[in-house]
Amino acid sequence: MTAELRAERQGDCLVLRLHHPETQNTLTAALCAAVLEALTTAQRDAEIRAVVLTGTPRQFCSGLHDTAAQESLHDCILALRDCEPLVVGALEGQARGAGAALALACDLLVAAEDAQLQLTDLLLPGQDVGGAQWLAAQLLPRTVCNEAALPGLGLNAARLHQLGVVNRLCPPGFSLQTALQLVEAIPG
């Protein structure tokens, strides 16, 4: 595990916290590798019912740190999509670029009311970072994808909830708690 990812068990949940506040939680190759390792561990542990992916209190993930991370992102996205325990994203602040791809790869998404998803970097021709264009096209209407790709525009949590992308809205600072409550409410 890297210092950029903090893993903590909370009951039958594994909480993965992206923790690189100096760079607003940009994804490095090491961070992607640590997420992959943690998801593999979660799949092998029969006691883990869910994985909650979150960031620091004010920032989910602001994108890729460098091109080395871009090569690792696709594997990370596939691992999130294929993970056998349920993966719940707990979104605070912004999820930009590759961070938006991580959020969209989660099975369920909880977002603080002031959270934003910014797809600008991901929806440009030839910029399908980690399969984010495909993910966005699966979850959002084409016209909404086009809007979210315009510079300076993003999708706020209320709009994402209205579109059915976000399952639960919560006050800022409560996305992790709300995600854990959501998992707890699921029978099993």
Summary of the structure (lengths in Angstrom):
residues: 188
radius of gyration: 14.9
end to end distance: 28.9
largest distance: 43.7
contacts: 677
relative contact order: 0.15
helix: 42%
strand: 23%
